[in-house]
Amino acid sequence: MQDNDLISRKALLNDLAYSAPELMFDKEYVFYKIQKQRSVDAVPVVHGRWETGNDVYNWYGRCSECGIEFNIDSYYASKMKYCPNCGAKMDKENDN
């Protein structure tokens, strides 16, 4: 068993709900059920922000995490909540 893996709370509660009532307050039984739960696949959430600007020809938005650029203005960049390239959640505050 891993030291810090992620399990589904819903699956654990469902498993315990269908257990024998007399076992519900047995500490060893509850520990056993927790240890036997399958882990779920999860990745850490990456937080980023759109860095907007313009060059000679057009406006662009750049992901602060992966650096990908799109030819969009700040209005449309603010509507994109995730970077389509790296998946970063666009909720990070500006540095200034």
Buried (B, 14 or more C-beta within 10 A) or exposed (E): EEEEEEBEEEEBEEBBEEEEEEEEEEEEBBEEBEEEBEEEEEEEEBEBBBBBEEEEEEBBBBBBBEEEEBEBBBEBBEEBEBBEEEBBBBEBEEEE
